[in-house]
Amino acid sequence: MTLMEQIQANFLEIYRMDYQFGIYDKNGMKGLVVQGFLSPENYATIVGEAYVAPSV
């Protein structure tokens, strides 16, 4: 595992814990996807449902 992959895995775990502890709700997690901090695939892994981009 490269250093970048390890960093990404660490952040995924941090976001997973933040969601479990209630620091972020689903809307907060969607905001992380919009900002580019979390991928739609990782959103689905953490929240348990597919990411749907907000309509403008």
Backbone as numpy.savetxt, mean C-alpha at the origin, in Angstrom:
# Nx Ny Nz CAx CAy CAz Cx Cy Cz
18.25 -10.99 -2.98 17.39 -9.82 -2.98 18.30 -8.58 -2.98
17.99 -7.68 -3.88 18.78 -6.45 -3.95 18.40 -5.51 -2.81
19.21 -4.52 -2.61 18.92 -3.54 -1.56 17.58 -2.85 -1.81
17.32 -2.47 -3.06 16.06 -1.79 -3.39 14.86 -2.72 -3.13
14.98 -3.98 -3.46 13.89 -4.92 -3.20 13.65 -5.08 -1.70
14.72 -5.08 -0.93 14.59 -5.18 0.52 13.91 -3.94 1.10
14.28 -2.77 0.59 13.65 -1.53 1.04 12.17 -1.54 0.72
11.81 -1.96 -0.50 10.40 -2.02 -0.89 9.64 -3.01 -0.03
10.25 -4.15 0.28 9.60 -5.14 1.14 9.39 -4.58 2.55
10.36 -3.82 3.04 10.22 -3.21 4.37 9.08 -2.21 4.40
8.99 -1.38 3.37 7.90 -0.40 3.32 6.55 -1.10 3.19
6.49 -2.17 2.42 5.24 -2.93 2.30 4.80 -3.42 3.68
5.74 -3.92 4.45 5.40 -4.41 5.79 4.96 -3.26 6.70
5.61 -2.12 6.59 5.22 -0.95 7.38 3.79 -0.53 7.03
3.48 -0.45 5.74 2.13 -0.06 5.32 1.10 -1.11 5.75
1.48 -2.38 5.71 0.57 -3.45 6.16 0.24 -3.26 7.65
1.25 -2.99 8.46 1.02 -2.77 9.89 0.21 -1.50 10.13
0.51 -0.44 9.39 -0.26 0.80 9.52 -1.74 0.56 9.25
-2.05 -0.26 8.25 -3.44 -0.57 7.92 -4.06 -1.42 9.04
-3.33 -2.41 9.51 -3.86 -3.29 10.56 -4.11 -2.52 11.86
-3.25 -1.55 12.17 -3.40 -0.77 13.40 -4.38 0.38 13.25
-4.90 0.59 12.04 -5.89 1.63 11.83 -5.31 3.01 11.57
-4.01 3.09 11.35 -3.40 4.37 11.03 -3.89 4.84 9.67
-3.97 3.90 8.73 -4.55 4.17 7.41 -5.81 3.33 7.24
-6.86 3.93 6.68 -8.02 3.16 6.27 -7.89 2.92 4.76
-8.93 2.38 4.12 -8.84 2.09 2.69 -8.58 3.35 1.88
-9.22 4.46 2.25 -8.99 5.70 1.51 -7.56 6.19 1.67
-7.01 6.03 2.85 -5.62 6.41 3.08 -4.67 5.56 2.26
-4.98 4.28 2.17 -4.15 3.38 1.36 -4.26 3.75 -0.12
-5.46 4.11 -0.56 -5.62 4.55 -1.95 -4.80 5.81 -2.21
-4.74 6.69 -1.23 -3.93 7.88 -1.36 -2.45 7.55 -1.55
-1.99 6.51 -0.88 -0.60 6.08 -1.06 -0.35 5.58 -2.47
-1.35 4.92 -3.05 -1.22 4.45 -4.44 -1.17 5.65 -5.38
-2.08 6.60 -5.19 -2.12 7.80 -6.04 -0.79 8.55 -5.98
-0.20 8.62 -4.80 1.07 9.33 -4.63 2.27 8.53 -5.12
2.07 7.26 -5.44 3.15 6.43 -5.95 3.96 5.72 -4.88
3.51 5.77 -3.63 4.24 5.11 -2.55 3.90 3.63 -2.45
2.75 3.24 -3.00 2.27 1.87 -2.91 1.73 1.46 -4.27
2.05 0.27 -4.71 1.54 -0.20 -6.01 0.11 -0.71 -5.85
-0.65 -0.70 -6.94 -2.01 -1.26 -6.87 -2.01 -2.72 -6.43
-0.99 -3.46 -6.83 -0.89 -4.88 -6.45 -0.68 -5.01 -4.94
0.18 -4.16 -4.39 0.41 -4.21 -2.95 -0.80 -3.70 -2.16
-1.54 -2.75 -2.74 -2.79 -2.32 -2.13 -3.71 -3.52 -1.97
-3.86 -4.29 -3.05 -4.73 -5.47 -3.02 -4.24 -6.49 -2.00
-2.94 -6.65 -1.89 -2.37 -7.59 -0.92 -2.71 -7.17 0.50
-2.61 -5.89 0.79 -2.83 -5.39 2.14 -4.32 -5.32 2.48
-5.10 -4.73 1.59 -6.52 -4.46 1.88 -7.40 -5.68 1.61
-6.99 -6.52 0.68 -7.78 -7.71 0.37 -8.80 -7.51 -0.72
-8.68 -6.40 -1.44 -9.56 -6.15 -2.59 -8.78 -5.36 -3.63
-9.22 -5.48 -4.87 -8.52 -4.82 -5.96 -8.60 -3.30 -5.82
-7.52 -2.64 -6.23 -7.48 -1.18 -6.25 -8.29 -0.68 -7.43
-9.17 0.26 -7.17 -9.93 0.93 -8.22 -9.57 2.40 -8.15
-9.02 2.91 -9.25 -8.59 4.31 -9.29 -9.79 5.22 -9.10
-9.63 6.29 -8.33 -10.73 7.23 -8.14 -11.07 7.92 -9.46
-12.36 8.08 -9.69 -12.80 8.75 -10.92 -12.74 10.27 -10.71
-12.37 10.95 -11.77 -12.21 12.40 -11.68 -13.41 13.10 -12.25
